[in-house]
Amino acid sequence: MIELLVFDVDGTLTNGDITYSSSGEEFKTFNVNDGFAIVFWTKYLGKKAAIITGRESKIVEYRANELKIEYVYQNVKDKLEILDEILEKENLTYSQVAAIGDDLNDLKMLKKVALSFAPQNAMKLVKENVNVICEKSGGSGAAREMIEHILKEYNLEEEFINKWL
């Protein structure tokens, strides 16, 4: 059973665009449907979520807090090393992890987890090395699609739907 979801940010939870104001303020756009599913995963199913990203941004910290994502690691060079730390803290194994990423710095981690995903806009090499290629792009519902895939695979889809009826 999947107990931990791991998300990259740029190109996965966002479309990969980074916009700057004239004063240097950074802007990113996140998808509300992704957030809705992540909150269901953590709050209603009691499972874990982590963000492991190669960049650093106050916006990522803000979004993670909003979604109650427990583990947030930014400016990471080796995502697998960080995942190992989380697994040790949570007493989990790779067989209990699903992850989504879109670029080369995600590959090592994606190859180790039980269930790996890439958004439609991921680079070709990443798509060739994951279990599931999402129909949706990053920032456009790929994380939601990932979670719905897992819920369906573990017969939790009805619980997700019934929570809102």
Secondary structure, 3 states (H helix, E strand, C coil): CCCEEEECCCCCCCCCCCEECCCCCEECCCCHHHHHHHHHHHHHCCCEEEEECCCCCHHHHHHHHHHCCCEEECCCCCHHHHHHHHHHHHCCCHHHEEEECCCHHHHHHHHHCCEEEECCCCCHHHHCCCCEECCCCCCCCHHHHHHHHHHHHCCCHHHHHHCCC
